[in-house]
Amino acid sequence: MVHSFKNYLTEEDKVAYFTFGRLNPPTVGHEKLLDALASQAGRQDYFVFVTQSYDKKKNPLNYSTKVKHIRKMFPRHARRVLINKKIRTVFDAAQFLYDKGYKSLVMVVGSDRVREFETLLSKYNGVKHSHGFYNFKSIKISSAGGRDPDAEGVEGMSASKMRQFATDNDFTSFAQGLGSSMSTKDAKKLFTDVRDGMGLKEETVFKRHVELESVSETREQFVQGKLFDLGDTVVVKESDEMGTIVHLGTNYVVVQLSEDKTVRKWLHDVTKVQLTEKKAPTNLLKAMRSRK
């Protein structure tokens, strides 16, 4: 029958897109990874698997707590974040998807881990092993367009930097590394859970407490579109340079200072220019006139 033949073709073309990572804790970098995963999957199914490792140094959130925070931070992808205690490794994830009937596999990861997973997953495709068994028609490892947000180091807003902010009891910096959907209340809960998992003593006063509420309020206004718009003129507080906003990030802005110079700044690092030319300070007047 034609109907059955169409079903057969659909089964043959069934592709699963997925990612597998620590997300401990989840950050704005992971948001970009999941958005890239969803974008590449298009109308195909996609899945998010997370590790179950739990220790004070690098994995302070236990499995169920971590999944809860991930789903809350990334509501668009919440239903795609699986919780299954039998899936502990990337091989378990591959076998799970193979058993679900998917014929091809696409894994989306940070650019620095593409080769690693190409080697691992392809090596055991069609091979019975203690890792389990899967036999896909094709396995592709695709880059999400940036480094792995789980990687250690200081580049970008990595999970390791977030854990350091928690260690330093610096909630202000920690909150700036979270997804755009997190409320201040949820951000504080995640911060507390990370500190608890690291075995750190509870403190009722956060570092840089004086800044905390104003920064949180600023971020809430930014998310609601009440703070900055593209094309706004702003002053960089640190250098007194004036420029134009050319990009609105999740919790930052990109400011063009000249034809060949742009900078990325946190929300509290810039001030919107709202003064008229008659009332503007002399240094701002000179900068405004020089841009004409």
NORHU-V948107 format. One record per residue. N is the residue number from 1. RES is the residue in three letters. OMEGA is omega in whole degrees, 0 to 359 (999 if undefined). D_FIRST is the distance of its C-alpha to the first C-alpha in whole Angstrom. Layout:
BEGIN
N_RES_OMEGA_D_FIRST / N_RES_OMEGA_D_FIRST
END
This chain:
BEGIN
1_MET_181_0 / 2_VAL_181_4 / 3_HIS_180_5 / 4_SER_180_5 / 5_PHE_178_6 / 6_LYS_178_9 / 7_ASN_179_10 / 8_TYR_179_11 / 9_LEU_179_13 / 10_THR_179_14 / 11_GLU_181_16 / 12_GLU_183_17 / 13_ASP_186_19 / 14_LYS_184_20 / 15_VAL_176_24 / 16_ALA_173_27 / 17_TYR_180_30 / 18_PHE_170_33 / 19_THR_183_37 / 20_PHE_182_39 / 21_GLY_183_43 / 22_ARG_181_46 / 23_LEU_187_47 / 24_ASN_5_50 / 25_PRO_175_51 / 26_PRO_183_48 / 27_THR_176_50 / 28_VAL_176_49 / 29_GLY_177_48 / 30_HIS_177_45 / 31_GLU_179_44 / 32_LYS_179_44 / 33_LEU_182_42 / 34_LEU_176_39 / 35_ASP_178_39 / 36_ALA_178_38 / 37_LEU_181_36 / 38_ALA_181_34 / 39_SER_180_34 / 40_GLN_180_33 / 41_ALA_181_30 / 42_GLY_180_29 / 43_ARG_178_26 / 44_GLN_180_25 / 45_ASP_174_27 / 46_TYR_187_30 / 47_PHE_177_33 / 48_VAL_178_36 / 49_PHE_179_38 / 50_VAL_181_42 / 51_THR_180_44 / 52_GLN_179_46 / 53_SER_184_49 / 54_TYR_177_52 / 55_ASP_187_56 / 56_LYS_188_59 / 57_LYS_186_59 / 58_LYS_183_55 / 59_ASN_187_53 / 60_PRO_179_55 / 61_LEU_176_52 / 62_ASN_190_50 / 63_TYR_184_47 / 64_SER_179_46 / 65_THR_180_49 / 66_LYS_180_47 / 67_VAL_179_44 / 68_LYS_180_46 / 69_HIS_180_47 / 70_ILE_180_45 / 71_ARG_180_42 / 72_LYS_182_45 / 73_MET_183_46 / 74_PHE_185_43 / 75_PRO_179_41 / 76_ARG_184_38 / 77_HIS_189_37 / 78_ALA_183_38 / 79_ARG_181_35 / 80_ARG_180_34 / 81_VAL_185_37 / 82_LEU_170_36 / 83_ILE_184_39 / 84_ASN_186_38 / 85_LYS_177_41 / 86_LYS_182_39 / 87_ILE_184_38 / 88_ARG_182_42 / 89_THR_178_41 / 90_VAL_178_39 / 91_PHE_175_37 / 92_ASP_180_36 / 93_ALA_180_35 / 94_ALA_179_32 / 95_GLN_179_32 / 96_PHE_181_31 / 97_LEU_177_28 / 98_TYR_179_27 / 99_ASP_178_26 / 100_LYS_175_25 / 101_GLY_179_22 / 102_TYR_185_23 / 103_LYS_179_22 / 104_SER_187_25 / 105_LEU_174_29 / 106_VAL_178_31 / 107_MET_181_35 / 108_VAL_184_37 / 109_VAL_174_41 / 110_GLY_186_44 / 111_SER_183_45 / 112_ASP_181_47 / 113_ARG_182_45 / 114_VAL_184_42 / 115_ARG_180_43 / 116_GLU_183_44 / 117_PHE_173_40 / 118_GLU_181_39 / 119_THR_185_41 / 120_LEU_186_40 / 121_LEU_181_37 / 122_SER_183_36 / 123_LYS_185_38 / 124_TYR_178_37 / 125_ASN_181_33 / 126_GLY_182_32 / 127_VAL_176_35 / 128_LYS_187_36 / 129_HIS_178_39 / 130_SER_177_41 / 131_HIS_187_39 / 132_GLY_182_36 / 133_PHE_172_33 / 134_TYR_183_30 / 135_ASN_183_28 / 136_PHE_175_27 / 137_LYS_178_25 / 138_SER_176_28 / 139_ILE_181_31 / 140_LYS_175_33 / 141_ILE_186_36 / 142_SER_180_37 / 143_SER_176_40 / 144_ALA_176_41 / 145_GLY_179_44 / 146_GLY_180_47 / 147_ARG_180_48 / 148_ASP_180_47 / 149_PRO_176_49 / 150_ASP_185_49 / 151_ALA_177_51 / 152_GLU_178_55 / 153_GLY_187_58 / 154_VAL_183_59 / 155_GLU_177_57 / 156_GLY_179_55 / 157_MET_183_54 / 158_SER_178_53 / 159_ALA_180_53 / 160_SER_177_56 / 161_LYS_179_58 / 162_MET_178_57 / 163_ARG_178_58 / 164_GLN_177_61 / 165_PHE_178_62 / 166_ALA_178_61 / 167_THR_181_64 / 168_ASP_183_66 / 169_ASN_183_66 / 170_ASP_183_65 / 171_PHE_182_62 / 172_THR_179_63 / 173_SER_179_61 / 174_PHE_183_59 / 175_ALA_181_57 / 176_GLN_181_57 / 177_GLY_183_54 / 178_LEU_179_52 / 179_GLY_186_49 / 180_SER_182_49 / 181_SER_184_48 / 182_MET_174_51 / 183_SER_178_53 / 184_THR_180_57 / 185_LYS_180_57 / 186_ASP_179_54 / 187_ALA_179_55 / 188_LYS_179_58 / 189_LYS_178_56 / 190_LEU_179_54 / 191_PHE_180_58 / 192_THR_180_59 / 193_ASP_178_56 / 194_VAL_179_57 / 195_ARG_178_60 / 196_ASP_181_60 / 197_GLY_179_58 / 198_MET_178_60 / 199_GLY_181_63 / 200_LEU_182_65 / 201_LYS_180_67 / 202_GLU_177_67 / 203_GLU_182_68 / 204_THR_179_69 / 205_VAL_179_70 / 206_PHE_174_68 / 207_LYS_180_69 / 208_ARG_185_70 / 209_HIS_182_70 / 210_VAL_182_71 / 211_GLU_194_69 / 212_LEU_186_66 / 213_GLU_181_65 / 214_SER_179_66 / 215_VAL_180_63 / 216_SER_180_61 / 217_GLU_178_62 / 218_THR_180_61 / 219_ARG_178_58 / 220_GLU_179_57 / 221_GLN_180_58 / 222_PHE_180_56 / 223_VAL_181_53 / 224_GLN_178_54 / 225_GLY_184_54 / 226_LYS_188_58 / 227_LEU_182_60 / 228_PHE_173_59 / 229_ASP_174_57 / 230_LEU_180_56 / 231_GLY_178_59 / 232_ASP_174_62 / 233_THR_182_65 / 234_VAL_176_66 / 235_VAL_175_69 / 236_VAL_187_68 / 237_LYS_186_70 / 238_GLU_187_71 / 239_SER_184_72 / 240_ASP_176_73 / 241_GLU_179_71 / 242_MET_181_69 / 243_GLY_183_66 / 244_THR_178_62 / 245_ILE_181_59 / 246_VAL_178_56 / 247_HIS_176_54 / 248_LEU_179_53 / 249_GLY_180_52 / 250_THR_178_51 / 251_ASN_180_55 / 252_TYR_176_56 / 253_VAL_173_57 / 254_VAL_185_57 / 255_VAL_176_61 / 256_GLN_182_62 / 257_LEU_178_65 / 258_SER_182_66 / 259_GLU_184_64 / 260_ASP_181_63 / 261_LYS_173_64 / 262_THR_179_61 / 263_VAL_176_61 / 264_ARG_184_59 / 265_LYS_173_61 / 266_TRP_185_60 / 267_LEU_183_61 / 268_HIS_180_64 / 269_ASP_182_65 / 270_VAL_177_66 / 271_THR_180_67 / 272_LYS_179_66 / 273_VAL_182_69 / 274_GLN_182_70 / 275_LEU_173_73 / 276_THR_183_75 / 277_GLU_181_77 / 278_LYS_184_80 / 279_LYS_184_79 / 280_ALA_175_78 / 281_PRO_184_80 / 282_THR_182_81 / 283_ASN_178_79 / 284_LEU_179_76 / 285_LEU_179_77 / 286_LYS_181_78 / 287_ALA_181_74 / 288_MET_180_73 / 289_ARG_181_75 / 290_SER_181_74 / 291_ARG_182_71 / 292_LYS_999_71
END
